[in-house]
């Protein structure tokens, strides 16, 4: 089996490629930059490709992969930016449509829990999407258009709806890197929100293993929550990191307001994911 990965040099992508390289598959790594760490694995190929300027037949150019794991997406520093609907959405729709029309048989795309919008509690894939951010709207629209495209072309679609991630290579403005920076700079306190909001966190290495398994399962799963399924408050998560890394830091909760585009309490129902994992074991 040959699996291609877009966004391969990004936060999630580098971990997915690393995980795929432990499996008995050929890997096509796709990114706008060269790889920082090369691999000697046979059947591995890295392709430098900008999705805004790709060859006429990208499917053939990428060696006709059996599965495409689509992780590429820019502008994640601001979920409310119109860039997501005005630039990213048409760019990714065009690329994926060209791949599918040329014969790509299976596609896994990274979605987002922000597609659920302001809904609270345990969120199931059957819930109607109600995105309120430009990023959530763009991703949800892309999913709907890909599902409509399935009526014209035969392909399997796994829409992997991701929740909150942390780990190596994460953006510096994310919670864990900010906490680490505060500790390493010997800051007196760590400024944060009140920390009472409840979320669903997953280490990126675990996510990479789950995405790899979903890709290798190669089923037409539709939407799948890829998450821990375990609600935890932000304050508890911060304390977990402090304990795990043996860091000492005084916290200053309430310094930052809560984001207006997220409900106070939500996490993912992962029963569908668990059933898929059980079948593939």
Backbone as JSON, one array per atom type, in Angstrom:
{
  "sequence": "XXXXXXXXXXXXXXXXXXXXXXXXXXXXXXXXXXXXXXXXXXXXXXXXXXXXXXXXXXXXXXXXXXXXXXXXXXXXXXXXXXXXXXXXXXXXXXXXXXXXXXXXXXXXXXXXXXXXXXXXXXXXXXXXXXXXXXXXXXXXXXXXXXXXXXXXXXXXXXXXXXXXXXXXXXXXXXXXXXXXXXXXXXXXXXXXXXXXXXXXXXXXXXXXXXXXXXXXXXXXXXXXXXXXXXXXXXXXXXXXXXXXXXXXXXXXXXXXXXXXXXXXXXXXXXXXXXXXXXXXX",
  "N": [[0.84, -1.2, 0.0], [0.44, 2.24, -0.76], [0.8, 5.31, 0.8], [0.08, 8.69, 0.84], [0.92, 11.87, 2.27], [-0.17, 15.03, 2.92], [0.94, 18.25, 4.12], [3.08, 17.34, 5.51], [5.34, 18.3, 6.82], [4.39, 19.73, 8.89], [3.0, 20.32, 12.22], [1.25, 18.11, 13.0], [1.63, 16.47, 10.78], [4.38, 15.67, 10.64], [4.55, 13.84, 12.69], [2.74, 11.9, 11.91], [3.94, 10.97, 9.54], [6.27, 9.92, 10.66], [5.15, 7.84, 12.16], [3.98, 6.3, 10.11], [6.27, 5.43, 8.84], [7.06, 3.37, 10.43], [5.53, 1.33, 9.7], [4.58, -1.27, 7.34], [4.45, 0.02, 4.66], [4.53, 2.01, 1.66], [5.57, 5.38, 1.59], [4.62, 8.64, 0.73], [5.7, 11.67, 1.31], [4.53, 14.95, 1.61], [5.13, 18.36, 1.27], [5.69, 21.92, 1.7], [8.25, 22.52, 2.31], [11.66, 21.26, 2.55], [12.46, 18.1, 4.16], [13.4, 18.12, 7.57], [14.6, 16.06, 8.92], [15.98, 13.34, 7.45], [15.06, 10.09, 6.15], [16.01, 6.67, 5.91], [14.36, 4.72, 5.12], [13.13, 2.26, 2.95], [11.07, 2.73, 0.09], [10.21, 5.23, 0.7], [9.42, 8.6, -0.04], [9.93, 12.04, -0.46], [8.15, 14.87, -1.42], [8.36, 18.11, -2.58], [5.9, 20.41, -2.6], [3.6, 22.9, -3.39], [0.34, 23.54, -2.62], [-1.05, 25.54, -3.84], [-0.01, 25.71, -6.3], [0.19, 23.32, -8.09], [1.06, 20.36, -10.09], [-0.52, 19.49, -13.28], [-1.73, 16.94, -13.23], [-2.0, 15.88, -10.33], [-2.39, 13.46, -8.95], [-1.18, 11.41, -10.48], [1.38, 12.5, -10.51], [2.14, 12.23, -7.86], [2.54, 9.57, -7.69], [0.32, 7.89, -7.75], [-1.1, 7.23, -5.18], [-2.59, 4.9, -2.81], [-4.01, 5.78, -0.65], [-4.72, 9.03, 0.49], [-3.66, 11.09, 3.02], [-4.82, 13.95, 4.2], [-3.55, 16.65, 5.6], [-2.72, 19.21, 5.37], [-3.05, 22.7, 5.9], [-3.29, 26.17, 6.18], [-2.77, 29.16, 8.22], [-3.56, 28.7, 10.87], [-3.17, 30.1, 13.18], [-5.12, 31.91, 13.71], [-8.31, 31.36, 14.15], [-10.53, 32.77, 13.42], [-10.09, 34.23, 11.16], [-10.92, 35.48, 7.92], [-9.46, 34.34, 5.95], [-9.59, 31.57, 5.95], [-12.03, 30.78, 4.76], [-12.01, 32.23, 2.4], [-9.55, 31.84, 1.09], [-8.18, 29.38, 1.86], [-10.21, 27.32, 1.75], [-11.21, 27.21, -1.07], [-8.76, 26.54, -2.29], [-7.98, 24.03, -1.19], [-10.2, 22.5, -1.81], [-10.08, 22.46, -4.61], [-7.63, 21.11, -5.1], [-8.05, 18.56, -3.84], [-10.31, 17.7, -5.22], [-9.3, 17.45, -7.82], [-7.47, 15.38, -7.39], [-9.21, 13.28, -6.7], [-10.92, 13.06, -8.91], [-9.08, 12.16, -10.72], [-8.66, 9.62, -9.93], [-8.0, 8.87, -7.27], [-8.43, 6.55, -4.73], [-9.03, 6.55, -1.99], [-9.51, 8.7, 0.78], [-8.4, 10.52, 3.55], [-9.18, 13.1, 5.68], [-8.22, 15.8, 7.77], [-10.42, 17.07, 9.99], [-12.14, 19.35, 12.23], [-12.98, 19.93, 15.68], [-14.21, 22.33, 15.96], [-16.17, 22.49, 14.11], [-18.48, 21.75, 15.33], [-19.33, 23.98, 16.65], [-20.98, 26.01, 19.05], [-22.01, 24.02, 20.67], [-22.53, 22.03, 23.58], [-21.2, 19.65, 26.01], [-20.9, 16.04, 25.65], [-19.94, 15.28, 22.45], [-21.26, 13.89, 19.58], [-20.73, 12.27, 16.4], [-23.05, 12.35, 14.9], [-24.32, 14.69, 15.48], [-25.69, 17.78, 14.4], [-23.77, 20.04, 12.5], [-22.63, 23.26, 13.54], [-20.88, 25.53, 12.98], [-19.1, 28.46, 14.1], [-16.82, 29.87, 13.68], [-14.55, 31.1, 11.16], [-12.68, 29.2, 10.38], [-13.86, 26.77, 11.27], [-16.19, 26.84, 9.71], [-15.11, 26.73, 7.12], [-13.85, 24.2, 7.08], [-16.06, 22.53, 7.57], [-17.62, 23.07, 5.36], [-15.96, 22.12, 3.32], [-15.99, 19.38, 3.93], [-18.7, 18.75, 3.38], [-18.81, 19.25, 0.64], [-17.03, 17.36, -0.34], [-18.39, 15.04, 0.36], [-20.6, 15.3, -1.31], [-19.28, 15.01, -3.7], [-18.76, 12.34, -3.7], [-21.0, 11.23, -4.81], [-20.59, 11.45, -7.45], [-18.11, 10.34, -8.01], [-16.37, 7.36, -7.22], [-15.07, 6.84, -4.15], [-13.44, 6.32, -0.99], [-14.1, 7.92, 2.08], [-12.75, 9.3, 4.95], [-13.45, 11.38, 7.42], [-11.7, 12.87, 9.69], [-12.32, 14.11, 12.65], [-10.72, 16.31, 14.58], [-9.75, 17.06, 17.96], [-8.36, 18.65, 20.76], [-4.88, 19.06, 20.76], [-1.5, 18.25, 21.74], [2.1, 18.54, 21.99], [5.4, 17.69, 20.69], [6.73, 20.09, 18.46], [4.59, 21.77, 18.31], [2.73, 24.83, 17.72], [4.1, 27.91, 18.88], [2.38, 29.61, 20.23], [0.54, 28.05, 21.49], [-0.97, 26.36, 24.33], [0.65, 24.49, 25.91], [3.39, 24.93, 24.9], [3.61, 27.65, 25.65], [3.47, 27.44, 28.42], [5.78, 25.92, 28.91], [7.73, 27.72, 28.01], [7.43, 29.75, 29.89], [8.3, 28.43, 32.19], [10.98, 27.81, 31.51], [12.05, 30.33, 31.21], [12.11, 31.21, 33.72], [9.92, 32.61, 34.76], [7.86, 34.39, 37.08], [5.14, 33.88, 37.44], [2.54, 32.07, 35.71], [0.48, 33.3, 33.37], [-2.92, 32.77, 32.66], [-6.16, 31.62, 31.46], [-9.22, 31.4, 33.42], [-9.45, 28.69, 33.58], [-11.48, 26.85, 33.93], [-12.88, 25.81, 31.84], [-13.89, 22.92, 30.02], [-12.29, 20.43, 28.16], [-11.06, 18.27, 25.48], [-8.27, 16.52, 25.37], [-5.39, 15.3, 23.59], [-2.33, 13.62, 23.18], [-0.04, 14.35, 20.53], [1.43, 12.27, 19.43], [-0.11, 10.03, 19.96], [-2.36, 10.66, 18.51], [-1.27, 10.55, 15.92], [-0.81, 7.8, 15.66], [-3.43, 6.88, 15.71], [-4.56, 8.1, 13.41], [-2.97, 6.92, 11.46], [-3.76, 4.23, 11.73], [-6.47, 4.46, 10.99], [-6.12, 5.21, 8.32], [-4.86, 2.93, 7.26], [-6.82, 1.07, 7.72], [-8.64, 1.76, 5.82], [-11.39, 2.36, 5.17], [-14.73, 3.43, 4.26], [-15.55, 5.49, 6.28], [-16.77, 7.9, 6.85], [-17.57, 10.62, 8.99], [-15.45, 10.78, 11.81], [-14.84, 11.11, 15.18], [-11.75, 11.91, 16.4], [-10.21, 11.54, 19.17], [-9.69, 11.77, 22.77], [-11.89, 11.19, 24.28], [-12.24, 11.78, 26.88], [-13.26, 14.03, 29.24], [-11.66, 16.94, 30.52], [-10.66, 19.57, 32.63], [-9.16, 22.7, 31.68], [-7.47, 23.74, 33.63], [-6.88, 21.41, 35.11], [-5.49, 20.04, 33.12], [-3.25, 21.67, 32.71], [-2.08, 21.41, 35.24], [-1.53, 18.7, 35.14], [0.5, 18.66, 33.19], [2.49, 20.12, 34.54], [3.03, 18.36, 36.63], [3.82, 16.07, 35.2], [6.14, 16.86, 33.81], [7.65, 17.64, 35.89], [7.72, 20.34, 36.65], [7.94, 23.52, 38.25], [5.74, 26.05, 39.0], [3.97, 28.99, 39.62], [0.56, 29.6, 39.17], [-1.54, 31.92, 37.44], [-4.57, 32.24, 37.28], [-7.38, 33.47, 35.38], [-6.34, 35.66, 34.17], [-6.5, 35.89, 31.39], [-9.34, 36.26, 29.2], [-12.08, 33.98, 28.48], [-12.24, 32.32, 25.29], [-14.55, 33.56, 22.89], [-15.68, 32.0, 20.97], [-15.96, 29.38, 21.7], [-17.69, 26.83, 23.51], [-18.18, 26.44, 27.09], [-17.95, 23.84, 28.02], [-17.08, 20.92, 26.46], [-16.51, 17.79, 24.81], [-15.28, 14.91, 23.02], [-17.24, 12.16, 21.78], [-16.05, 9.03, 21.47], [-16.89, 6.53, 20.65], [-17.46, 5.52, 18.09], [-14.95, 5.6, 16.86], [-13.59, 3.76, 18.51], [-14.9, 1.37, 17.85], [-14.1, 1.05, 15.21], [-11.34, 0.72, 15.6], [-11.38, -1.66, 17.02], [-12.29, -3.45, 15.1], [-10.13, -3.4, 13.38], [-8.07, -4.5, 14.76]],
  "CA": [[0.0, 0.0, 0.0], [1.15, 3.52, -0.81], [0.05, 6.36, 1.47], [0.63, 10.04, 0.7], [0.55, 12.75, 3.37], [0.07, 16.46, 2.75], [1.23, 18.89, 5.4], [3.97, 16.38, 6.17], [6.35, 18.97, 7.63], [3.69, 20.48, 9.93], [2.93, 19.78, 13.58], [0.69, 16.76, 12.99], [2.16, 15.7, 9.67], [5.67, 15.05, 10.9], [4.34, 12.68, 13.56], [2.07, 10.88, 11.1], [4.96, 10.38, 8.66], [7.13, 9.11, 11.52], [4.41, 6.62, 12.48], [3.85, 5.5, 8.88], [7.57, 4.84, 8.53], [7.23, 2.16, 11.23], [4.61, 0.34, 9.14], [5.0, -1.87, 6.07], [3.8, 0.74, 3.58], [5.3, 3.05, 0.98], [5.12, 6.68, 2.07], [4.93, 9.84, -0.04], [5.61, 12.83, 2.19], [4.3, 16.13, 0.77], [5.19, 19.6, 2.02], [6.28, 23.07, 1.0], [9.64, 22.63, 2.72], [12.38, 19.98, 2.65], [12.4, 17.45, 5.46], [14.51, 18.45, 8.46], [15.26, 14.8, 9.21], [15.79, 12.39, 6.37], [14.92, 8.69, 6.55], [16.57, 5.71, 4.97], [13.35, 3.69, 4.87], [12.84, 1.98, 1.54], [9.69, 3.05, -0.25], [9.87, 6.57, 1.18], [9.7, 9.68, -0.99], [9.44, 13.35, -0.05], [7.85, 15.73, -2.56], [8.12, 19.51, -2.24], [4.74, 20.78, -3.41], [2.72, 23.94, -2.87], [-1.0, 23.21, -3.11], [-1.56, 26.64, -4.65], [0.65, 25.65, -7.6], [0.54, 21.92, -8.25], [1.04, 19.89, -11.48], [-1.84, 19.29, -13.9], [-2.27, 15.68, -12.74], [-1.28, 15.63, -9.07], [-2.49, 12.06, -8.56], [-0.11, 10.69, -11.17], [2.66, 13.09, -10.08], [2.46, 11.7, -6.52], [2.75, 8.14, -7.78], [-0.95, 7.19, -7.61], [-1.23, 6.61, -3.86], [-3.83, 4.2, -2.48], [-4.69, 6.62, 0.33], [-4.15, 10.35, 0.76], [-3.95, 11.7, 4.32], [-4.73, 15.38, 3.91], [-3.37, 17.39, 6.84], [-2.29, 20.57, 5.07], [-3.97, 23.84, 6.08], [-2.53, 27.31, 6.7], [-3.5, 30.2, 8.95], [-4.18, 28.17, 12.09], [-2.94, 31.0, 14.3], [-6.33, 32.72, 13.93], [-9.47, 30.59, 13.67], [-11.6, 33.67, 12.99], [-9.67, 34.96, 9.97], [-11.63, 35.13, 6.68], [-8.54, 33.59, 5.09], [-9.97, 30.16, 5.89], [-13.12, 30.59, 3.8], [-11.74, 32.94, 1.15], [-8.34, 31.33, 0.43], [-7.89, 27.97, 2.12], [-11.28, 26.44, 1.29], [-11.16, 26.92, -2.51], [-7.49, 25.92, -2.64], [-8.0, 22.62, -0.83], [-11.26, 21.83, -2.57], [-9.59, 22.26, -5.97], [-6.6, 20.06, -5.09], [-8.64, 17.27, -3.53], [-11.21, 17.33, -6.33], [-8.46, 16.98, -8.93], [-6.94, 14.07, -7.0], [-10.29, 12.29, -6.71], [-11.38, 12.87, -10.3], [-8.03, 11.43, -11.44], [-8.7, 8.21, -9.54], [-7.64, 8.58, -5.88], [-9.5, 5.67, -4.23], [-9.34, 6.69, -0.56], [-9.08, 10.01, 1.29], [-8.6, 10.85, 4.95], [-8.97, 14.55, 5.85], [-8.29, 16.31, 9.14], [-11.45, 18.06, 10.29], [-11.94, 20.04, 13.5], [-14.11, 19.97, 16.61], [-14.86, 23.63, 15.82], [-17.34, 22.31, 13.24], [-19.64, 21.61, 16.21], [-19.75, 25.3, 17.09], [-21.18, 26.3, 20.47], [-22.7, 22.91, 21.33], [-21.86, 21.63, 24.81], [-21.31, 18.27, 26.46], [-20.24, 15.01, 24.84], [-20.37, 15.52, 21.08], [-21.29, 12.7, 18.72], [-20.62, 12.59, 14.97], [-24.37, 12.54, 14.3], [-24.81, 16.03, 15.8], [-25.64, 18.74, 13.3], [-22.68, 21.01, 12.65], [-23.06, 24.64, 13.71], [-19.64, 26.28, 13.19], [-19.21, 29.91, 14.24], [-15.55, 30.47, 13.27], [-14.25, 30.95, 9.74], [-11.98, 27.92, 10.23], [-14.85, 25.71, 11.38], [-17.08, 26.93, 8.54], [-14.37, 26.28, 5.95], [-13.68, 22.75, 7.17], [-17.37, 21.9, 7.45], [-18.03, 23.22, 3.95], [-15.13, 21.2, 2.55], [-16.53, 18.04, 4.15], [-19.96, 18.59, 2.66], [-18.54, 19.2, -0.8], [-16.41, 16.06, -0.63], [-19.45, 14.04, 0.43], [-21.38, 15.42, -2.55], [-18.45, 14.5, -4.79], [-18.87, 10.87, -3.67], [-22.11, 10.83, -5.65], [-20.1, 11.47, -8.83], [-16.91, 9.52, -8.12], [-16.28, 6.34, -6.19], [-13.9, 6.88, -3.28], [-13.71, 6.2, 0.45], [-13.81, 9.16, 2.8], [-12.68, 9.31, 6.41], [-13.33, 12.76, 7.9], [-11.19, 12.72, 11.05], [-12.61, 15.36, 13.36], [-9.72, 16.41, 15.64], [-10.03, 17.93, 19.1], [-7.21, 19.44, 21.22], [-3.63, 18.29, 20.66], [-0.29, 18.85, 22.29], [3.3, 17.73, 21.8], [6.58, 18.21, 19.99], [6.51, 20.79, 17.21], [3.36, 22.57, 18.37], [2.9, 26.27, 17.56], [4.58, 28.53, 20.11], [1.31, 30.31, 20.95], [-0.35, 27.06, 22.1], [-0.91, 26.38, 25.78], [1.81, 23.79, 26.46], [4.63, 25.68, 24.63], [3.66, 28.86, 26.46], [3.8, 27.02, 29.78], [7.19, 25.53, 28.91], [8.52, 28.94, 27.88], [7.38, 30.44, 31.18], [9.15, 27.7, 33.12], [12.37, 27.92, 31.1], [12.49, 31.71, 31.37], [12.04, 31.51, 35.15], [8.86, 33.58, 35.04], [7.32, 34.26, 38.43], [3.82, 33.26, 37.35], [2.05, 31.76, 34.36], [-0.83, 33.89, 33.15], [-3.8, 31.9, 31.89], [-7.59, 31.85, 31.7], [-9.67, 30.83, 34.7], [-9.12, 27.27, 33.51], [-12.62, 25.99, 34.27], [-13.46, 25.22, 30.64], [-13.62, 21.48, 29.89], [-11.88, 20.12, 26.8], [-10.67, 16.89, 25.17], [-6.86, 16.62, 24.96], [-4.75, 14.08, 23.1], [-0.95, 13.85, 22.72], [0.02, 14.24, 19.08], [1.94, 10.95, 19.06], [-1.25, 9.12, 19.99], [-3.18, 11.02, 17.35], [-0.61, 10.04, 14.72], [-1.06, 6.37, 15.61], [-4.85, 6.68, 15.37], [-4.76, 8.47, 12.0], [-2.33, 5.87, 10.66], [-4.64, 3.06, 11.76], [-7.65, 4.75, 10.16], [-5.71, 5.18, 6.91], [-4.59, 1.55, 6.88], [-8.1, 0.36, 7.71], [-9.09, 2.05, 4.46], [-12.85, 2.19, 5.1], [-15.54, 4.62, 4.02], [-16.09, 5.67, 7.63], [-17.43, 9.18, 7.04], [-17.04, 11.43, 10.09], [-14.99, 10.05, 12.99], [-14.17, 11.9, 16.21], [-10.45, 11.36, 16.78], [-10.07, 12.25, 20.43], [-9.5, 10.9, 23.93], [-13.18, 10.84, 24.85], [-12.17, 12.02, 28.33], [-13.32, 15.45, 29.56], [-10.73, 17.41, 31.53], [-10.61, 21.04, 32.63], [-7.87, 23.27, 31.28], [-6.65, 23.82, 34.84], [-6.39, 20.06, 35.39], [-4.52, 19.69, 32.1], [-2.03, 22.41, 33.03], [-1.49, 20.77, 36.41], [-0.99, 17.42, 34.67], [1.78, 18.93, 32.55], [3.43, 20.5, 35.59], [3.41, 17.14, 37.35], [4.49, 15.15, 34.28], [7.48, 17.35, 33.49], [8.28, 18.04, 37.14], [7.93, 21.78, 36.6], [7.4, 24.31, 39.35], [5.27, 27.33, 38.45], [2.75, 29.54, 40.19], [-0.41, 29.91, 38.13], [-2.32, 33.15, 37.62], [-5.82, 32.04, 36.52], [-8.27, 34.61, 35.21], [-5.63, 36.77, 33.5], [-7.04, 35.99, 30.04], [-10.76, 35.89, 29.11], [-12.37, 32.78, 27.7], [-12.58, 32.58, 23.89], [-15.98, 33.71, 22.67], [-16.15, 31.08, 19.93], [-15.99, 28.02, 22.21], [-18.53, 26.63, 24.69], [-17.39, 26.17, 28.29], [-17.75, 22.41, 28.26], [-17.35, 19.97, 25.39], [-15.52, 16.77, 24.53], [-15.73, 14.02, 21.95], [-17.68, 10.78, 21.95], [-15.17, 8.26, 20.58], [-17.38, 5.16, 20.52], [-17.32, 5.09, 16.69], [-13.52, 5.33, 16.67], [-13.24, 2.52, 19.22], [-15.43, 0.24, 17.08], [-13.21, 0.89, 14.05], [-10.08, 0.18, 16.11], [-11.63, -3.05, 17.4], [-12.36, -4.23, 13.86], [-8.82, -3.43, 12.71], [-7.05, -5.16, 15.6]],
  "C": [[0.87, 1.24, 0.0], [0.26, 4.6, -0.2], [0.78, 7.69, 1.33], [0.1, 10.91, 1.82], [0.86, 14.19, 3.01], [0.28, 17.1, 4.12], [2.23, 18.08, 6.21], [5.03, 17.02, 7.04], [5.71, 19.79, 8.75], [3.66, 19.73, 11.25], [2.42, 18.34, 13.59], [1.39, 15.89, 11.96], [3.46, 15.0, 9.96], [5.53, 13.81, 11.79], [3.64, 11.55, 12.81], [3.08, 10.19, 10.18], [5.89, 9.47, 9.47], [6.46, 7.78, 11.87], [4.28, 5.72, 11.26], [5.15, 4.79, 8.54], [7.89, 3.63, 9.4], [6.35, 1.03, 10.7], [5.13, -0.17, 7.79], [4.22, -1.26, 4.91], [4.81, 1.66, 2.91], [4.7, 4.4, 1.38], [5.57, 7.78, 1.11], [4.65, 11.03, 0.87], [5.53, 14.09, 1.35], [4.32, 17.38, 1.64], [5.82, 20.71, 1.21], [7.75, 23.24, 1.3], [10.32, 21.26, 2.67], [12.23, 19.4, 4.05], [13.62, 17.85, 6.29], [15.3, 17.2, 8.82], [14.94, 13.81, 8.1], [15.65, 10.98, 6.94], [15.49, 7.79, 5.48], [15.57, 4.59, 4.65], [13.12, 3.5, 3.38], [11.38, 2.27, 1.28], [9.24, 4.39, 0.28], [10.29, 7.61, 0.15], [9.14, 10.98, -0.44], [9.29, 14.24, -1.28], [7.6, 17.15, -2.06], [7.03, 20.02, -3.17], [3.92, 21.85, -2.68], [1.34, 23.71, -3.46], [-1.62, 24.34, -3.92], [-0.96, 26.63, -6.05], [1.13, 24.22, -7.84], [0.44, 21.5, -9.71], [-0.38, 19.58, -11.97], [-2.51, 18.0, -13.43], [-1.57, 15.3, -11.45], [-1.32, 14.17, -8.63], [-1.39, 11.23, -9.2], [1.26, 11.18, -10.7], [3.1, 12.52, -8.73], [2.56, 10.18, -6.51], [1.51, 7.29, -7.55], [-1.09, 6.47, -6.27], [-2.57, 5.91, -3.68], [-4.68, 5.02, -1.52], [-3.96, 7.96, 0.41], [-4.61, 10.79, 2.14], [-3.74, 13.19, 4.16], [-4.74, 16.17, 5.22], [-3.03, 18.85, 6.6], [-3.42, 21.57, 5.33], [-3.17, 24.97, 6.71], [-3.42, 28.25, 7.51], [-4.12, 29.75, 10.25], [-3.92, 29.03, 13.32], [-4.16, 31.84, 14.64], [-7.52, 32.0, 13.31], [-10.57, 31.49, 13.1], [-11.28, 34.41, 11.7], [-10.47, 34.53, 8.74], [-10.76, 34.38, 5.68], [-9.0, 32.15, 4.9], [-11.05, 29.89, 4.85], [-12.78, 31.17, 2.43], [-10.54, 32.37, 0.39], [-8.15, 29.83, 0.6], [-8.94, 27.02, 1.54], [-11.21, 26.18, -0.21], [-9.88, 26.22, -2.94], [-7.53, 24.42, -2.37], [-9.08, 21.85, -1.57], [-10.79, 21.52, -3.99], [-8.58, 21.11, -6.02], [-7.22, 18.68, -4.86], [-9.58, 16.79, -4.63], [-10.41, 16.8, -7.51], [-7.88, 15.59, -8.62], [-8.01, 12.99, -7.15], [-10.79, 12.02, -8.12], [-10.36, 12.09, -11.13], [-7.95, 9.97, -11.0], [-8.27, 7.89, -8.12], [-8.75, 7.75, -5.24], [-9.9, 5.9, -2.78], [-8.72, 7.97, -0.02], [-9.4, 10.13, 2.77], [-8.25, 12.33, 5.13], [-9.08, 14.91, 7.32], [-9.37, 17.37, 9.24], [-11.15, 18.7, 11.64], [-13.19, 19.98, 14.37], [-14.84, 21.31, 16.54], [-16.03, 23.58, 14.83], [-18.62, 22.19, 14.08], [-20.16, 22.95, 16.72], [-19.89, 25.41, 18.59], [-21.95, 25.2, 21.21], [-21.86, 22.41, 22.51], [-22.03, 20.14, 25.09], [-20.52, 17.31, 25.59], [-20.8, 15.07, 23.43], [-20.19, 14.29, 20.21], [-21.27, 13.12, 17.25], [-21.97, 12.84, 14.3], [-24.95, 13.93, 14.59], [-24.7, 16.93, 14.59], [-24.5, 19.73, 13.54], [-23.24, 22.43, 12.67], [-21.84, 25.55, 13.91], [-19.88, 27.79, 13.25], [-17.91, 30.62, 13.87], [-15.35, 30.25, 11.78], [-13.56, 29.62, 9.47], [-12.97, 26.76, 10.28], [-15.79, 25.68, 10.19], [-16.39, 26.38, 7.31], [-14.22, 24.76, 5.95], [-15.01, 22.03, 6.95], [-17.87, 21.96, 6.01], [-17.25, 22.26, 3.06], [-15.65, 19.77, 2.71], [-17.8, 17.81, 3.35], [-19.74, 18.48, 1.16], [-17.88, 17.89, -1.2], [-17.47, 14.95, -0.58], [-20.36, 14.1, -0.8], [-20.6, 14.84, -3.73], [-18.49, 12.97, -4.84], [-20.03, 10.36, -4.52], [-21.71, 10.78, -7.13], [-18.92, 10.54, -9.05], [-16.85, 8.55, -6.95], [-14.97, 6.48, -5.42], [-14.35, 6.78, -1.83], [-13.28, 7.49, 1.13], [-13.84, 8.93, 4.3], [-12.44, 10.76, 6.83], [-12.98, 12.69, 9.38], [-11.33, 14.04, 11.81], [-11.73, 15.44, 14.61], [-10.17, 17.37, 16.74], [-8.74, 18.65, 19.51], [-5.96, 18.57, 21.32], [-2.51, 19.01, 21.38], [0.9, 17.93, 22.03], [4.38, 18.45, 21.03], [6.2, 18.88, 18.67], [5.27, 21.66, 17.18], [3.68, 24.06, 18.25], [3.22, 26.92, 18.91], [3.5, 29.24, 20.91], [0.28, 29.36, 21.54], [-0.06, 26.97, 23.59], [0.35, 25.71, 26.34], [3.13, 24.51, 26.14], [4.74, 26.97, 25.44], [4.02, 28.54, 27.91], [5.28, 26.65, 29.88], [8.09, 26.76, 28.84], [8.56, 29.7, 29.21], [8.3, 29.77, 32.2], [10.62, 27.92, 32.79], [12.93, 29.32, 31.26], [12.44, 32.17, 32.83], [11.03, 32.61, 35.47], [8.3, 33.33, 36.43], [5.97, 33.57, 38.44], [3.5, 32.95, 35.9], [0.63, 32.31, 34.24], [-1.68, 33.0, 32.26], [-5.25, 32.3, 32.13], [-7.96, 31.26, 33.06], [-9.45, 29.33, 34.75], [-10.26, 26.33, 33.82], [-13.25, 25.34, 33.04], [-12.99, 23.77, 30.48], [-13.37, 21.16, 28.42], [-11.51, 18.64, 26.67], [-9.26, 16.95, 24.58], [-6.3, 15.27, 24.56], [-3.31, 14.41, 22.71], [-0.83, 13.55, 21.24], [0.56, 12.89, 18.63], [0.81, 9.92, 19.02], [-2.18, 9.4, 18.8], [-2.58, 10.44, 16.07], [-0.85, 8.54, 14.56], [-2.5, 6.08, 15.2], [-5.11, 7.0, 13.9], [-4.14, 7.41, 11.09], [-3.2, 4.63, 10.6], [-5.88, 3.27, 10.91], [-7.3, 4.69, 8.68], [-5.48, 3.76, 6.43], [-5.85, 0.7, 6.87], [-8.8, 0.55, 6.38], [-10.59, 1.77, 4.28], [-13.52, 3.52, 4.78], [-16.28, 4.94, 5.32], [-16.94, 6.92, 7.77], [-16.78, 9.93, 8.18], [-16.65, 10.53, 11.27], [-14.34, 11.04, 13.96], [-12.86, 11.21, 16.57], [-10.01, 12.13, 18.02], [-9.81, 11.26, 21.55], [-10.83, 10.39, 24.47], [-13.25, 11.11, 26.34], [-12.2, 13.53, 28.61], [-12.34, 15.8, 30.67], [-10.7, 18.94, 31.48], [-9.23, 21.51, 32.21], [-6.94, 23.37, 32.48], [-6.07, 22.47, 35.2], [-5.32, 19.65, 34.38], [-3.19, 20.39, 32.35], [-1.33, 21.77, 34.22], [-0.89, 19.42, 36.05], [0.38, 17.63, 34.01], [2.85, 19.31, 33.58], [3.94, 19.27, 36.33], [4.24, 16.21, 36.46], [5.94, 15.56, 34.02], [8.25, 17.82, 34.72], [8.66, 19.52, 37.12], [7.32, 22.43, 37.83], [7.02, 25.69, 38.83], [4.0, 27.76, 39.18], [1.82, 29.97, 39.06], [-1.19, 31.17, 38.48], [-3.6, 33.03, 36.8], [-6.67, 33.3, 36.48], [-7.62, 35.8, 34.53], [-6.19, 37.0, 32.1], [-8.53, 35.62, 30.05], [-10.92, 34.58, 28.34], [-12.64, 33.16, 26.25], [-14.09, 32.63, 23.68], [-16.55, 32.68, 21.71], [-16.16, 29.62, 20.39], [-16.94, 27.92, 23.41], [-17.65, 26.3, 25.9], [-17.04, 24.7, 28.43], [-18.08, 21.58, 27.03], [-16.18, 19.0, 25.23], [-16.1, 15.8, 23.51], [-16.21, 12.67, 22.44], [-16.85, 9.95, 20.96], [-15.62, 6.81, 20.41], [-17.23, 4.65, 19.08], [-15.87, 4.76, 16.39], [-13.13, 4.01, 17.3], [-13.73, 1.29, 18.46], [-14.55, -0.03, 15.85], [-11.9, 0.26, 14.48], [-10.23, -1.29, 16.47], [-11.67, -3.93, 16.17], [-10.98, -4.42, 13.22], [-7.75, -4.15, 13.51], [-6.93, -6.64, 15.29]]
}
